[in-house]
């Protein structure tokens, strides 16, 4: 069996699927699902296999439906800025098709060349532009999906507003393939961003970063399109692995990549520089490097996006995707950083994230299976009382289901179960993702 149908980026061990199908259209997907219903077979849905929660990893005997051949951009409405696309198109394909028609698809993330828009919708992906454009949920106008009994629901709206009862797209966005297989989508395109102004700043205290972000938001408004923070430890490791010299001393405790875009044909340089000069004077940042060429800008981003190199270098790794209010983040990192250093002293523990979207990533490694569990326990338990989430953007998948109850109330989990029961009573689609089929099957910690 080709390994690309077995493993995503989560490290979750795969079973042996009974069959792998690569359909080319919705009717073929529906026919496979109907046959699975007759033969009582379970299905694993696969997009680009870049997921970090194990949702696309097949179980023993599963029928795999892999969407990679459903990769056609069917139509771009260049007047209204709407795209109709098959779910297996990669994010990069969609970005390029939008650009060819003078528009922009705003979702962006490091795995853009491999992840698919269907997978992005199923996980409600976030990425590096959420601060300005929101998550995938905000970019999807309509969805076509195949239900667990093979019924095709086509809800490919092109309208921004449609207040006529339940909105089917929200059953499929962020539900990780448990309620239906997304086969086509209508996507909302945006006008291209104006000229980008990019800066790399450093700070000695994390507590200064929320103030910096607040100041930039108020001053730059919607021009602010990225605010990516990294610990000095992450930068020190990522720099040699990515071959990029850090724009500021890696030994500084905190680094932030900031980007702003001007109106079309206008640069935001002046506003960004003035805002950063004020932040420096207020003592919120210690140092600041501005990207003066496209090559500089790309080098800043290469350093920020060298997560695959870091994950590979520290393998086996725990890669967590926590979220919490800004005010909690500094204290949380102190508490968890200290506990991890004690529990896993031989591993590196690196923090980075998208502060504007309340998202904190933690990479710990190398850690063995016991160590992985210890990292989860420490990091998730410390979320208690902080109004946070165990997953801000990667999803629950197979990996995080024991911790779902730390983020969602019993009422919320019961509602999810009822929806699953109503739409897939035989638990055929992506079984054992988000929660176990059996009500008593959740591992409580
Ligand atoms: P897969 O991994 O194939 O599947 C993910 C889940 O979606 C599974 O449960 C699968 O069953 C389901 N699924 C896939 N396709 C469909 C479909 N058509 N219909 C129904 N269910 C489906 N994520 C972020 O949100 N933000 C980031 O910044 C980010 N950066 C990343 C950087 C790197 C280097 C890597 C490796 C991953 C990153 N991710 C990020 C995680 C990952 O890329 C996203 O979760 C992505 O949305 C997954 O898409 P995929 O097509 O690879 O889905």
Boltz pocket constraint, residues with backbone or C-beta under 6 A from the ligand:
constraints:
  - pocket:
      binder: B
      contacts: [[A, 8], [A, 9], [A, 44], [A, 45], [A, 46], [A, 47], [A, 48], [A, 49], [A, 50], [A, 51], [A, 52], [A, 54], [A, 55], [A, 56], [A, 67], [A, 87], [A, 88], [A, 108], [A, 109], [A, 110], [A, 111], [A, 114], [A, 115], [A, 116], [A, 117], [A, 118], [A, 119], [A, 120], [A, 121], [A, 122], [A, 123], [A, 124], [A, 125], [A, 126], [A, 127], [A, 128], [A, 172], [A, 176], [A, 177], [A, 178], [A, 180], [A, 181], [A, 182], [A, 183], [A, 305], [A, 307], [A, 308], [A, 393], [A, 394], [A, 397], [A, 430], [A, 433]]
      max_distance: 6.0
